[in-house]
Amino acid sequence: GAVVSQHPSRVICKSGTSVKIECRSLDFQATTMFWYRQFPKQSLMLMATSNEGSKATYEQGVEKDKFLINHASLTLSTLTVTSAHPEDSSFYICSARGLSGDHEQFFGPGTRLTVL
Amino acid sequence: GDSVTQMEGPVTLSEEACLTINCTYTATGYPSLFWYVQYPGEGLQLLLKATKADDKGSNKGFEATYRKETTSFHLEKGSVQVSDSAVYFCALSPSGYSTLTFGKGTMLLVSP
């Protein structure tokens, strides 16, 4: 089946620094990638939708200048958390949707971000 | 807006017990409904889906029926295994595979 990877799986950073998370579709081309955030015992909340070669569409309440999303190729999207603060600590999950079939979303394993 | 409510966990069962995880939804129109499973240390995987009323999705012994009259999509399995231990997410999509709205997830723990 389709595989989506995320890197890093865990990251700890100091407050005020920026962190980049990569999401890759390993064996298919992803026209659309989604970024989710998950708090403990909470559901996955969609942050933004990105289409290859165009600007991401952010959900209401998500700061686009804080969460920079780039989808420069059909296999890679990046989420950069700029000037991270402790309240940004969370589990970030990406998914990718391909061209073929019924456009199922395939999910990455997630990235645990801890901001000190 | 759209929302999904599923029972809180953890659900703790012995091997071979019956499983039901309740899921109800609020949405306009006719959404597609999904169950995803997340095994420890892995990403979410699609377990089963149903795209219209009275459809039954099934996979790996799990079943769920799209009940529009009760706006429900309960997940069932007749005999769980230890390997079924995971977190299960109910989700809906307004139209096929566009954006997904998830429930909070229910952890299932199956003991030998």
Chai-1 contact restraints between the chains, C-beta under 6 A:
chainA,res_idxA,chainB,res_idxB,connection_type,confidence,min_distance_angstrom,max_distance_angstrom,comment,restraint_id
A,Q42,B,K104,contact,1.0,0.0,6.0,A-B,restraint_1
A,S43,B,F102,contact,1.0,0.0,6.0,A-B,restraint_2
A,S43,B,G103,contact,1.0,0.0,6.0,A-B,restraint_3
A,S43,B,K104,contact,1.0,0.0,6.0,A-B,restraint_4
A,L44,B,F102,contact,1.0,0.0,6.0,A-B,restraint_5
A,L46,B,T99,contact,1.0,0.0,6.0,A-B,restraint_6
A,H103,B,Y97,contact,1.0,0.0,6.0,A-B,restraint_7
A,E104,B,Y97,contact,1.0,0.0,6.0,A-B,restraint_8
A,F107,B,G43,contact,1.0,0.0,6.0,A-B,restraint_9
A,F107,B,L44,contact,1.0,0.0,6.0,A-B,restraint_10
A,G108,B,G43,contact,1.0,0.0,6.0,A-B,restraint_11
A,P109,B,E42,contact,1.0,0.0,6.0,A-B,restraint_12
A,P109,B,G43,contact,1.0,0.0,6.0,A-B,restraint_13
